[in-house]
Amino acid sequence: MLALRPVDRDAGDRQPTLVEHPDPVPGPGEALVRVRATALNRADLLQLRGLYPPPSGESEIPGLECSGEIEALGPATDGHTAGDGPGYKAGDRVMALLAGGGHAQKVAVPVGQLMPIPNGLSFEQAAALPEVGLTSWVNLVIEGELTAGQTVLIVAAASGVGTFAVQLAAELGAKVLVAGRSLERLERLRELAEVEPMVLGERLVTDARAANGGRGVDLIMDLAGGQDLGPRLGALGRRGRCVLVGILAGNSTDIDLGDVLRRRIRIQGSVLRSRSRSEKARAVEEFMGFAGPRLDDGRLRPVIDDILPFERIAEAYDRLRKGGVWGKLVLRVP
Ligand SMILES: NC(=O)c1ccc[n+]([C@@H]2O[C@H](COP(=O)([O-])OP(=O)(O)OC[C@H]3O[C@@H](n4cnc5c(N)ncnc54)[C@H](OP(=O)(O)O)[C@@H]3O)[C@@H](O)[C@H]2O)c1
């Protein structure tokens, strides 16, 4: 099969190149998926630079999500997830959350990380969902404990993850405040959900509290991190939670620990990829329980910047690296 060349850690930063690679063989509890579309994530950029190796035992080929058809089930795989999830068989159209291996024509996927493609969605649309969907679910709901009637501030909300997180938070019944560097990009989020945009900077805490009736917010889902994270915690109300999901703005900050103590604030780091297969399967099942019907009828939808043919993968990586993408970059796999 054709696949993105796995990272050679001694070779440093290299151009993404497609090479012939042996087909993966599905192990127990896995399905072999014939990939029709896949999408890019910032973690792929890091992996390509040798900075983000896959969890032990997972494919060395980059690519954290895909859609396609099940070609075969591995030994002792009855097609069922741990709970009452859907049963799968060869020929089913699925999308998948991956620990790696998605930038290829075939990938072996733990059955618990498969999801049926929602009604009416193309392979390309479905490939744009697993990472943003599960990252949003895990951090808003599982770690962030967001419930109806609460307020969430999503930082770096004009990101790919943000374009889904705002929809999900609104569907959960939360009030959604969105922060980022560019007001123009934040305003576009109004097409997706009812949001209140505010620019990152010194006024953020004041603006967030003003938009929330003078009160602190219940949750910050923070995709940026960096020096301003500490001061931003001032936007939290008493017993507020901050879930740190990305560190695009840097990996250190000063935090007023006295404030954390007094107001009983919680700060939680969160990574999706390194979670165990069983943790991922549970998250996938919960996510599809809530989001499945909403994806079927269009209340939740993927946001795609562009769809490129697989052979233009280097161009797609370059575009992601340069920034300014709106939603996801998807690759159509022949
Ligand atoms: N922890 C996890 O499991 C997990 C899973 C998925 C993603 N992530 C992380 O989540 C973040 C977003 O991922 P994505 O795929 O959605 O990325 P993306 O679509 O490429 O978007 C990147 C976003 O980051 C913003 N940004 C870049 N540099 C910034 C800075 N210095 N200060 C503030 N904002 C900055 C950009 O702002 P503009 O809108 O102004 O351009 C843009 O909105 C990344 O850090 C990614 O690694 C984490």
The ligand as a MOL file (V3000), in Angstrom:
LIG
                    3D

  0  0  0     0  0            999 V3000
M  V30 BEGIN CTAB
M  V30 COUNTS 48 52 0 0 0
M  V30 BEGIN ATOM
M  V30 1 N -4.4610 17.3280 23.9380 0
M  V30 2 C -5.0010 16.7050 22.9050 0
M  V30 3 O -5.4030 15.5520 22.9900 0
M  V30 4 C -5.1470 17.4350 21.6130 0
M  V30 5 C -5.8870 16.8900 20.5600 0
M  V30 6 C -6.0310 17.6460 19.3840 0
M  V30 7 C -5.4310 18.8880 19.3010 0
M  V30 8 N -4.7000 19.3610 20.3390 0 CHG=1
M  V30 9 C -4.0570 20.6660 20.3040 0
M  V30 10 O -5.0580 21.6410 20.1720 0
M  V30 11 C -4.5130 22.7700 19.4960 0
M  V30 12 C -5.4000 23.0940 18.3100 0
M  V30 13 O -5.2910 22.0440 17.3680 0
M  V30 14 P -5.9800 22.1760 15.9320 0
M  V30 15 O -5.6910 20.9480 15.1960 0
M  V30 16 O -7.3760 22.5730 16.1400 0 CHG=-1
M  V30 17 O -5.1040 23.3700 15.3350 0
M  V30 18 P -5.3470 24.3560 14.0980 0
M  V30 19 O -6.6260 24.0800 13.4210 0
M  V30 20 O -4.1060 24.3680 13.3150 0
M  V30 21 O -5.5040 25.7690 14.8240 0
M  V30 22 C -4.4790 26.3330 15.5280 0
M  V30 23 C -5.0770 27.4660 16.3730 0
M  V30 24 O -4.1140 27.8760 17.3160 0
M  V30 25 C -4.0970 29.2740 17.3500 0
M  V30 26 N -2.7560 29.7320 17.7140 0
M  V30 27 C -1.6020 29.4520 17.1030 0
M  V30 28 N -0.5800 30.0420 17.7400 0
M  V30 29 C -1.1400 30.7260 18.7710 0
M  V30 30 C -0.6190 31.5620 19.7960 0
M  V30 31 N 0.6890 31.8180 19.8810 0
M  V30 32 N -1.4740 32.1080 20.6850 0
M  V30 33 C -2.7980 31.8600 20.5850 0
M  V30 34 N -3.3570 31.0720 19.6540 0
M  V30 35 C -2.5260 30.5200 18.7620 0
M  V30 36 C -4.4810 29.7170 15.9490 0
M  V30 37 O -5.0120 30.9890 16.1130 0
M  V30 38 P -5.5970 31.9070 14.9160 0
M  V30 39 O -7.0240 31.4730 14.7940 0
M  V30 40 O -5.4440 33.2730 15.4180 0
M  V30 41 O -4.7640 31.6010 13.7090 0
M  V30 42 C -5.5020 28.6650 15.5580 0
M  V30 43 O -6.7910 29.0290 15.9700 0
M  V30 44 C -3.0970 22.3640 19.0970 0
M  V30 45 O -2.2220 22.8420 20.0790 0
M  V30 46 C -3.1370 20.8690 19.1180 0
M  V30 47 O -1.8690 20.3180 19.3270 0
M  V30 48 C -4.5620 18.6650 21.4780 0
M  V30 END ATOM
M  V30 BEGIN BOND
M  V30 1 1 1 2
M  V30 2 2 2 3
M  V30 3 1 2 4
M  V30 4 1 4 5
M  V30 5 2 4 48
M  V30 6 2 5 6
M  V30 7 1 6 7
M  V30 8 2 7 8
M  V30 9 1 8 9
M  V30 10 1 8 48
M  V30 11 1 9 10
M  V30 12 1 9 46
M  V30 13 1 10 11
M  V30 14 1 11 12
M  V30 15 1 11 44
M  V30 16 1 12 13
M  V30 17 1 13 14
M  V30 18 2 14 15
M  V30 19 1 14 16
M  V30 20 1 14 17
M  V30 21 1 17 18
M  V30 22 2 18 19
M  V30 23 1 18 20
M  V30 24 1 18 21
M  V30 25 1 21 22
M  V30 26 1 22 23
M  V30 27 1 23 24
M  V30 28 1 23 42
M  V30 29 1 24 25
M  V30 30 1 25 26
M  V30 31 1 25 36
M  V30 32 1 26 27
M  V30 33 1 26 35
M  V30 34 2 27 28
M  V30 35 1 28 29
M  V30 36 1 29 30
M  V30 37 2 29 35
M  V30 38 1 30 31
M  V30 39 2 30 32
M  V30 40 1 32 33
M  V30 41 2 33 34
M  V30 42 1 34 35
M  V30 43 1 36 37
M  V30 44 1 36 42
M  V30 45 1 37 38
M  V30 46 2 38 39
M  V30 47 1 38 40
M  V30 48 1 38 41
M  V30 49 1 42 43
M  V30 50 1 44 45
M  V30 51 1 44 46
M  V30 52 1 46 47
M  V30 END BOND
M  V30 END CTAB
M  END
